[in-house]
């Protein structure tokens, strides 16, 4: 492919984009390369020098993403690519692709070779009586020394897949037998044959998907290895990928309502759309990895290494139909989550409140996201809705309010400022900084407060961005007690903006279009005390244990996260709390210590941590069955928490009274109230509020 023709591209001035002259070759890939790099240089919050250190980082991340599961490359391949350790920067600067072309040649060759491995291995029965193990954590694997050792790793992996399938078939057979005496019972040997056939088909489909990965798909991975070393949220999107992103961010009105992204060959849940089928079902969470997709009781389809748009097509479907997702949780465990596809119930995505009647009357407000009317078409604003809820709760003369920001991934920054103003009498709320100049202090300028009573805010590891700003501001003002079900909130303190690369191509060279888009981190958030929410998130005043609190989660677990830093504090005057935070914390710790429910959560957290760390799995049938039984028996303890906890009643606000003839709303509220009564974290938060004056 020739890359000798060059042209001066004069880039127009854009908001936050510095005008610059680019020497860009007529080749599309080189055009992307040079416009992308100039965009990063001119716009990114923390631009990087394109040098040997830059090369080392790109190579490391690219190798990780080129063969994440270490199923194709052998050590000599890695050694060959390591020779480019200090020359990728030359490729980037010159608009050449010497390193990428070499990597493409190697990976294509190894993929072709690997196809013979699985067909040969699966042609013979496995011996499940021998004692051997397989490593399931790709990060703990090393590259195979040669092709023979690589084939041996394939054998263990396929043996594990077949063993898991045999156990699944045996369980299905047992359940079928319980329903009918006419079911033919197959021997383990017969089931092993059936299992190998299924695994063979799965791998045929898998390799078919791999072969569909063309140069454009591979080069997107390469460009994202470049953007990925700047920070986890700076990304290149090829035109089709950008279209998929737009679809996911808009939320699916008919389907499961999960926003998905592809990373390292896996389909990962990036957020759950409030009010969606996934949101109401409750088991699918941000950070989960979808391994398989099944239509009802039909055999599931493996979606590992499947293109995102193809996986989305399997997950989407008509209202009322069932999709079964095989999901890998953060601890490494896999579960099947059945979801009935539905249309998003918009009411569930807005602010909702009820009264919790116990020792005191406490208002409970659930805020799923910081939504706003971004398009100016008369949509709803969360700050305006929050004001209405607070006014209604004031009419009820509540003794305190709990604001629930768990799983709230953020949204409108201006609404955060307005919402904070409902609880404080004017003042700074957040600081926003670009890479140059002083930070801009965003303030609430409306005099007076709507609610000035006791306030707690609940967050977890999936409370991100705008949620963290709200919690941080209330914490800095001493206006609220922050209760967390994780050691910190997510820790995303950055702002991104999309740039269409086509905007920087002159009309004479329109033939290189479309080039795609780039999402670039342009700003950082800082608390009014000067500390960034980036990386550290918000550290709760009182932390309660949840099943995943011992696992590393959040922004700090991403590749190349931007660092925490601090700037000068903004001028603000904290209020004097009417309670002793130390006393509230000590009393909460004592209750948690003596709680049977929290004891179960602590035991579960330790088990999940052990399960995540111990990623070697036995391939001996009896040992594997025993291990799985132990996991299931231990996980059943969590079922004890699926019951209502006495202590308070859930009551609708008088202003929200509705007719019992509205059966849809009655049933929806009934389910929500039931969930509230089972919420151990909310119950402890209410106990904390009972001690606040």
N, C-alpha and C positions, 0 to 999 in steps of 0.2 A: 504494500500500500504506500503510495507516494505521499510525502509530507514536505515537499520542497517549495510549493507555492505559498507565498506569504502576503499578508495584507495588513495595513495599519487599521485597526478598529478604533474609532473614536467613540468612547462610551459616554452617553449623556448623563447629566447629573441626575441622580435619584435621591430620594429622601434617605439620608444616612449613607449614601454611596458617593464616594469621592470621584470626581471626573478624572479619567485617566486614559492614556493612549496604550492600547494593547497591540502587540505584534502577534497576530493569530493566524495560523496556517489554515488553508481552506479545508483540510480534513476535519470531519465532525469531531472525532475523538480529541484531536489536538485543540480544536476550538473550545471544547468543554474544559480541557485541561487548563488552558491559559485564562479563560474568563473566570473559571472557578477559583484559580489561585489568586487572581487579582481581586476577586470579590472577598476572599478570605483575608487578604492582606489589607484591604481598605476598610472593611466593615467589621470584621470579627472583634469581639471585646478584647481578646488576648492574642494578637497575631503572632506568628512564629517565623523564625528565620528558617529558610529552606536550605538546610545544610546536612552534614553527615548525621548529626543527632536526629534530625527530622527523618532521614532515611531509615535509621535503626528502628524508630517507633512505627513507621508505616509498615516496614517489613514484618515486624512482630505481630501487628494487628492483622495484616493481610494473611499471613500464614495461619493464624488462628481461625480466620473466617473462610479461608480457602478449603480447609479440610478439618473442620471443627472436631469431628469424632475420630480423627486419625485412622480412617478406614481405607485411604488410598495412597497417601504418600509414604515413602520409606525414608530412612535416615539419609541415604545418598542424595535423594531429591532435595531434602531440606538443606543439605550441605551445598548443593549446587546453587540453590536460590540465595543462600547466605552470602555468596560471592558478590551479590548486589547490595550488600549491607550499606555501602557508602556511595552508591551510584543512583539510587532512586531519585535523589534530589536533582541529579543531572537530567534524568528523563523528564521530571516535572518542569524544570526550567527551560528545556529545549523542545518541549512538546513531542517527545519521542516515547516509545513504549517497549523498549528493549527488555526490561525486566518483566513486564506484564506478558509480552509475547512468549517469553521463555516459560513462565509459570503456566500459561495456557497450554503450551505444548506438553508439559509434564503431566498436568492434571488430566488432560484428555487421554493420554496414553495409559495412565494408571486406572482410570475409570473403565476403559476397554478391557484391561487385564482382569480387573476385579469381577467382571461379569462371569468369567469362567470359574472363579473361586466358588461362588454360592451355588451355581448349578451342579458342580461336582460334589460339593459337600452335602447338599440336600438330596443327592441321589442314593444315599446310604443311611440306614437307621443309626440313631444316636444311642450310646450306652449311658443310661442315667444312673448306673450303679457305681461308677467310678467317682473318686473324690477329686474334684477340681473346681476352680472358682473362676469367675469372670469379673472384671472391673467395669462398673457401670458409669463412673464419673469420667467424662472425657478429659477433664483438666488434669486428672491423675495419670492418664496414659502417657506413654512415651512413644515416639515414632518407631515402628518396626525396623529392625536392623537390616532385613532383606525381604525378598518376596515370600520366602518360605515361612518366615515368622509372621508376616502380614497375613498370609493365608491361615495360619494357626489362630490368629486373633479373630478372623472371620468365622472360623469353625466354632470358637467359643461363643461368639455373639449369636450365631445362628442356632446353636444348641440352646442357648438361653431363651431365644424367641420361641423355639419349638417347645421347650419345657413349659413356658408360661402358657402356651396355647393348649398343651395337653391338659394342664390343670384346669383351664377354663372349660374345655370340652367335658372333662369329668364332672365338674360342678353343674354344668348345664344338663348333663345326662342324669345326675342325681335328682335335680329339680323336676325334670320331665318324668322320671320314674314315679315321683311322689304324686303326680297328677294323673298318670295312666299306667296300668299294668301291661299294656301292649307295647310299650317302648322297648326296642331291642337294645340290650346292654352290650357295648363293645368292650373288648379287652384293652388294656393299656397299650399293647403292641399295635392294635388296630387304630386306636386313637392317635398314636404316634405317627402312623402313616398319614392319617387325615391332617394332622398338624403340619407335617412337612410339606404337604401339598399346598396348604394355605400360606405357609411362610414363603414357599417358592413363588406363589402368585404375588404376594406382597412385595417381594424383592424384584420380580419382573416389572411390577408397576413402579417401584422405586427407581429402577435403572432407566425405565422409559422416561420418567420425569427428569432424571439427571441428564440424559441425552438431549432433552429439549432445551437445556441451558445452553444458549448460544453465546457468541462473543459479547453481544450487548449486555446480557445478564452478568457475565463474568466481569466485564469492565465496570459495571455499576458497583460490584463488590470492591474492586480496586479503588475507584474514586471515593467510596465510603470508608475505606481504610485510611485514605488521606484526610478526609474531613473528620473522621472519628478520633484522630489524635489531638484535635483541637478541644473537643468536649463531646459528651455522648449525645447531645441534642443538635449538633451541627451535622446535617446530612445532605447528600446529593440524591435527587429524585429524577430518574429517567422519566420521560413524558408519561408512560403507562403507570409507573409507580406513583407519580404525583396524582394521577386520576384516582388510583386506589386509596391514597391518603385522604383525598378530599371526600371520598365516599365514606371512609371509616370515621372521619371527624364529624361528619354531619349526623352520624348515628343512623342505624337501620330502623326504619319505621316498621318493617315487617321482617321478623327474624328473631335472633336472640338478643340483639342490642349490646354486643360487645365490640369494642374498638380493638382491632388487631394490628400487629406489625410483624414483619419477618426479620429475624435476627439469627445469624449463624445457622441457617437451615431450619430453624424452628419457628412455628407460629406462636407468638406470645401475646397475651392479653394486656393491652396498654391501659385500658380503662373500661368500666362498665357504664352503660348509658342509664342514668336514673329513670326509673319507671318502666324499664324494659323487662323482657322475660328473664334474662339472666339476673337482673337486679332483684326481681321478686323471688326467683328460685333460691338465690342466696349462696350457693356453693362455689360458683365460679368467681375468682378474685383477680384483681390486677396482679400481674407477675406470673400467673399460671401459664404453663406451656401446653398447647393442644397437640397431642400425639396422634390421635385417631378421631375420625368423625363417622358416626353410624346413623343411618336413617331408621329410627325406631329399633326394632329387634334384628334388623338385617346386619350382616357382618360389617364391621367398621372398616373404613379406608384409612390407611396410614398416610398422614400428611407431612411427615418429616421430609424436608427438602422439596416440598411442593411449593410452587409459586403461590404467593399470597392470594392473587385473584382467583386461582383455581380452588384453593382451600375455602375461600369465602363463598364460592358458588355451592360447595357442598354444605356449608353451614347455614346458608340462607334457605328460606323455604316459606311456605304459606302458613298463615295463622292457624293454630290448632294442631299442626303436625309436630311430631317429636324428633328431636335430634339428640343423639347420645355422644357426648364428648369424653374421650379418654384423656385425662389431664394429668400432667406431672406437676405436683405441688413443690413449693420451695424447699421442702425437706427431702425431696427425691421420691416420695411416695406417689403412686399412680392410682387415681380413682376414676370411676365412670360417673359422669354427671348428666342425668336426663333433663332436658329442657323442652318445654312445650312452647314452640314459636308463637309469638304474639305481637300485637301492635303496641308501641310504647304508650303507656298511660301517662299523659303529660302532667296530671295532678301530682303524681308521685315524684316528679322531677323538680317540683317547686317546694318552697318552704312549707313545712307542716308543723303544727303544734298541738299539744294536748296538755291536760293537767294531770299530774301524778299526785294522788291524795294519799298521804301517809301521816307521819308525825307533823309534817307541814304540807302545805299546798305548793308544789313545785311545778313551774311551767317547763315543759320539755319541747325544744325546737330542733327539728331535724333539717339540716341544709345540705342537700346532695351535691350542689355545685354553685359556683358564683356566676349564675346565668345573667345575661343582659340582652337588651335589644340592640345587638351589634349592627343590624342592617337598617335601623331606623324605621321599621315598619309597624310600630305599635306593639311590639312584643313586651314581655314582662321583664322587670328588673328585680333582682334578688334584694337589693337594699330597700326598695320601695315596699316589696312584699314583707320584708323583715320588720319594717316600721309598723305596718298594719298588724302583724302578729304580736308585737310588743304592746301596742295600744290595746289590743283585745285582752292580753294577759294582765295588763294594768287594771283593766275593768274588773277582772276576776280577783284582784288583790292577792296575787301569788306572793309567796314568801321568798322566792328565789327562782332563778332560771338556769336550765342546763342547755347549752348550745352544742349540738352534736355535729362535729366536722369530720367524723371518721369516714374514710373512703372518698372524701371530697378532694378531687384532683385539681381544683382551682377554677380560674375563669377571669372574670372582669376585674381589673385592678381598680378602676374608678369606683366600682361598687363596694370594694373592700374599704376604701377610704370613707365613702358615705355610710357604710354599715358601722364602721368603728365609731363614727360620729354620733350614732344613736346611743352609745354608752359613755362617751366622754364629752366634756364641754369645750369643744374646739381644741386643736393642737395637731402636732405632727403625727402621722400614722406610719409612713414608710419612706425610705430614701431610695431613689432610683439613679443609677450611675451608668454612663457610657464610658468608653475606655479613656476618653479625654475630658478634662474639665471637672468641675465640682459636681457633687451629687445634687440632684433635684429633690427637695423635700416636698412630699405630697401631704397636704394638711386638710383636716376637717375644719371648715370655716363657719359652719352653722352653729350659732350659739345655742346652748341648752342641750339637755339629754332627754331621750324618750324613756329610758329605763335606768334607774340608778341603784337598784337593789343588788343583793348577792348574785354572783354570776360564776358559773363554771363552764369550761369549754373542754370537750372531749376530742382528742386526736389519736391517730394511730400512724403506723409506718406508711400508710397510703394517703395520708393528708399531705397535700403538696401545694407548692406555689402560693396562690392567693390564700389558701387555708392557713398556711404557715405565717403569712403576713398578718392576718387577722389575729391569730393566736399570739404571735410575738408582740404585737402592739398592745393587746390587752394584758399580757404578762409584764411588759415594760412599765405600763402605767399602774401596775398592781391592781388592775380593774377586775381581773378574773383569776381564778385558780385553774391552771391547766392540768387536766387529768389525762394521762396517756396510757394506752394499752401496749406501748412499745417504748424502748429507751429514748427514741427521738422520732420526730415526724420524718417525712421522706427526705428532705434536704435539697429540694430543687429551688435555687435562688437565682435563676437566670431567665432572660426573656429572648425569644427567637423571632426572626422575621423571614418571610419567604421572598426570594428574588427569582424572577423568571429570566433565565440566561438568554432567551431569545431577544429580550429587550436590548441587549448589548451587541447585536449583530446588525451591521448596516444592510440596507436593501439589496445592494449588489451581491451580497453573499448569502442571500436567503436560502440557497440550496443546502446549507448545513443545518437548517432548522428541521424539526424541533430538537433542541438540545436538552431540555429539561429544566429543573429548578434546583435551587439550593436553599436550605433552611439554615440560617446563621445566627448564632448567639451574639446579640448586640448590646445587651444590658445586664446588670446584676442588681438584685434587691439587697437592701441593707435595713436592718432594724433601726429604730430610732435611737437605740443605745449604741449604734455604730457597728455592731457585729453583723456579718452576712448570714442569711438563712441558708445559703449554699453549703452543702455538705453536712454541716452540723444540724440543720433543721432547727426545730424547737424542742428543747429538753423540758419535759413536763415537770411541774412542781410535785406532782404525785404520780408515780408509775405503778400500774397494775400489770400482773403477768398475763400474757396470752400464749397460745400454743407455739407461736413462732418468735417469741421475744429473744430466744437464745440464738436465733439464726441471723446472720448478717443480711440486712435488707436496705433498700433505699438507694439514693444517689451515689453513695460511697462505693457501692458494689458495681457500678457501671465502669466501662472502659474509659480511662483518662478523664475523670471528672475534674471540673475546675476547682481550684483550691478555695478554702475558706480564708477570708481576710477581714479586716475591719477598717472603718473610716471614722471620722470624727462624729460624735453623737449629735443628733438634732436637739434643739432646745425643747424640753418637755418637762412637765411637773407631775411626778407620780402622785397618786392619791394615797391617803393613809388607810390601809385596810382595817376593818373592824374586827378582824380575827387574827389568831396566831397561826401562820402557815406551818411552823414547826410542829405545833400541837395537832393540827389537822393531819399532817403527814404521819406523825407517830401513831395517832389513833387509827388511821387507815391501815398502816402496816400491821397493827395488832389484830384488826378485824380480818385482814387477808390471811395472816398467819393462822388464825383459828377457823378459817372457812374451809369446809369440805369441798366446795366447788372450786375455789382457787387452788386447793391442794391437788385436785385432779388436773387443773390446767398446768400447774408446775411440773407434775409428773409427766404430762403429755409433752411439755416443752423439752424436758430432758430426754425423753424417748425420741422425739423428732430430731433433736441435735445429734444424738448417737446414731440415728438412722441416716442422717445426712453425711456424717463423718465416716461411717462404716459402709462403704460403697462396694465392697467385695461380696458377691453373691454366690452361694454354692450351686453347682450344677448337678449335685447328687439329688435324686428324686426325693428320698425320704427327708434329707436335711432341708431341702428347699421348702417342702410342704410344712415341715415343723417351724421354719422361720416365718413363713407367711401366716401360719395359724397364730403364732405368738404376736405378730404385728396386729392381726385382726382382733385378738382377745384384748390386747392393750388398748387399741383404739375404741373398743366398745365402751370403755369407761367414760368416754366423752358423751355417750348417749344419756348418762345420768344428768347432764346439764340441760338436756332438752325437755325441761319441764318448768312450769311457772313457779316463780319464787314469791312466797308471801311477803307482804310488806307495804304494798300500796295498790290502789286501784287506778285504772286509766280512764279518764273522763274527758269527753269532748268539751270544747269551749262552748259557752252558751251562744256566742255569735256564729258558731259553725253548725248549729243545729240543722238537721235535714230530715226529710220525711223517710220513714222506714220503708216506704214504697220504692225508694231508690235502692233497689237490691244490689246493684253493682257497687255503689259506694258503701253500703252496709257491709258487704262481704269483704271489700278491700280494707276498710277500717278494722274489721274483726281480725283479719290476719295481721295487720300492723300492731294492734293492741296486744295480740298474743305474743308477737316477737318482743315487744317492749317488756312484757312481764317475765320473759325468760332471760333477759339481758343482764347477766351478772355484773357487767361493768357499769351499767346504768344504775343498778341497785346500789353498788358501792359509792357511786358518785352522789346519789341521793343521800346516803348516810353521811357523806362529807358535808353536803349542804345543810343537813339537819344541825350541824355544829357551827355553821356560819351565822353570824348575827346580821 
